[in-house]
Amino acid sequence: RDTGENLDHFEMRKETTYFKIGEYFLHDGSWELAVNAFTKAIEVDPNYPDAYLKRGIAYRNKGKFNAAISDFTKASELDLYNPEVYYNRGNAYAANNNYDLAIADLSKAIEFNPNDGEVYFNRANAYYSEQKYDQAWDDVRKAEGLGYKVNARFLNRLSTASGKEK
């Protein structure tokens, strides 16, 4: 016998369904379908930080960096302590050639999760783009110390640009 409570429960969980569909499309590489599903999740629950985060990733993958940055910013407002938000926004800033903001966000991600070598490597790339080679080398060493395999091509470029070896 259905009293309507199950329907109410379903209505409360609809954003989760759209979110899961979005994750499927994101994993599948169907960026536009992922954006649409995450948008539906946000329409149902405008305070769903993970939906903004994942939609931002889909936008970034589509090359829509300003839309991605906007979503990552909204996600950061809703979830101040999620390093993934700062990591992704930092990468979007870097892709948009805004290296100072990229470095700031990647540094924030490192504050929350200091053992992620990939974040150090991405920040090293941003430092490299800003011609801050000593900081780039510091981050390369830290990334490698954490077990991250730094791209040999990047190491060669950094070595040539800085005039230094690791």
C-alpha positions in Angstrom: 0.0 0.0 0.0 1.5 3.3 -1.1 0.8 6.3 1.1 2.8 8.7 -1.1 5.8 8.7 1.3 7.8 6.6 -1.2 7.1 9.2 -3.9 8.2 12.0 -1.6 11.4 10.1 -0.9 12.0 9.6 -4.6 11.5 13.3 -5.2 14.2 14.1 -2.6 16.6 11.7 -4.3 16.0 12.7 -7.9 19.2 14.8 -7.8 21.2 11.7 -6.9 19.8 9.9 -10.0 20.7 12.7 -12.3 24.1 12.9 -10.7 24.8 9.2 -11.2 23.7 9.5 -14.8 26.0 12.5 -15.2 28.9 10.5 -13.7 28.2 7.7 -16.2 28.4 10.1 -19.1 31.5 11.8 -17.7 33.3 8.5 -17.4 32.1 7.6 -20.9 33.5 10.9 -22.4 30.1 12.2 -23.4 30.8 15.7 -22.1 27.6 17.4 -23.3 25.3 14.6 -21.9 27.2 14.8 -18.6 26.7 18.6 -18.5 23.0 18.1 -19.1 22.6 15.5 -16.4 24.5 17.5 -13.8 22.5 20.6 -14.8 19.3 18.6 -14.0 20.8 17.6 -10.6 21.5 21.2 -9.9 18.0 22.3 -10.9 16.6 19.8 -8.3 19.1 20.8 -5.7 20.9 24.1 -6.3 23.1 23.4 -3.2 24.7 20.2 -4.5 28.5 20.9 -4.5 29.5 17.6 -6.2 27.1 18.3 -9.1 28.8 21.7 -9.7 32.2 20.0 -9.4 31.5 17.3 -11.9 29.7 19.6 -14.3 32.8 21.8 -14.1 35.0 18.8 -15.0 32.7 18.1 -18.0 32.9 21.8 -19.1 36.7 21.8 -18.7 36.9 18.6 -20.8 34.9 20.4 -23.5 37.3 23.3 -23.4 34.8 25.7 -21.8 37.2 26.9 -19.1 35.1 30.0 -18.0 32.0 27.8 -17.4 34.2 25.3 -15.6 35.8 27.9 -13.4 32.3 29.3 -12.5 31.1 25.8 -11.5 34.2 25.1 -9.5 33.8 28.4 -7.7 30.2 27.6 -6.8 31.3 24.2 -5.6 34.0 25.8 -3.4 31.4 28.1 -1.9 29.2 25.1 -1.0 32.1 22.9 0.1 35.1 24.9 1.4 37.2 21.9 2.3 37.2 19.8 -0.8 40.7 19.7 -2.3 39.3 18.3 -5.6 37.5 21.5 -6.2 40.7 23.6 -5.9 42.7 21.1 -7.9 40.2 21.2 -10.8 39.7 25.0 -10.7 43.5 25.4 -10.6 43.9 23.3 -13.7 41.1 25.2 -15.4 42.8 28.5 -14.6 46.1 27.1 -16.0 44.3 26.0 -19.1 43.0 29.5 -19.4 46.5 30.9 -19.0 45.8 32.5 -15.6 48.8 31.0 -13.8 48.7 33.1 -10.6 45.2 31.9 -9.8 46.1 28.4 -10.8 49.1 28.4 -8.4 46.9 29.8 -5.6 44.2 27.1 -6.1 46.7 24.3 -6.5 48.5 25.5 -3.3 45.1 25.4 -1.5 44.6 21.8 -2.8 48.0 20.9 -1.4 47.1 22.4 2.0 44.2 20.0 2.2 46.0 17.0 0.7 49.8 17.4 0.9 50.5 13.9 -0.2 49.2 14.1 -3.8 52.1 14.2 -6.2 50.0 15.0 -9.2 48.9 18.3 -7.6 52.6 19.3 -7.1 53.3 18.4 -10.7 50.5 20.5 -12.0 51.6 23.4 -9.9 55.2 22.9 -11.2 53.7 23.3 -14.7 52.1 26.6 -13.7 55.3 27.8 -12.1 57.1 26.9 -15.3 54.6 28.9 -17.3 55.3 31.9 -15.0 59.1 31.3 -15.5 59.4 30.6 -11.8 61.8 27.7 -12.4 63.1 27.3 -8.8 59.6 26.8 -7.5 58.9 24.4 -10.4 61.9 22.3 -9.5 60.9 22.2 -5.9 57.5 20.9 -6.9 59.0 18.4 -9.3 61.2 17.0 -6.5 58.2 16.9 -4.1 56.0 15.1 -6.7 58.7 12.6 -7.4 59.3 12.1 -3.6 55.6 11.2 -3.3 55.9 8.6 -6.1 54.5 10.6 -9.0 56.2 9.9 -12.3 57.1 13.2 -13.8 56.9 13.4 -17.6 60.4 13.3 -19.1 59.5 15.8 -21.8 58.5 18.3 -19.1 61.8 17.7 -17.2 63.7 18.4 -20.4 61.8 21.6 -21.0 62.3 22.8 -17.4 66.0 21.9 -17.5 66.5 23.8 -20.8 64.5 26.8 -19.6 66.1 27.0 -16.2 69.6 26.0 -17.2 69.6 23.5 -14.3 69.4 19.8 -13.9 67.3 18.1 -11.4 
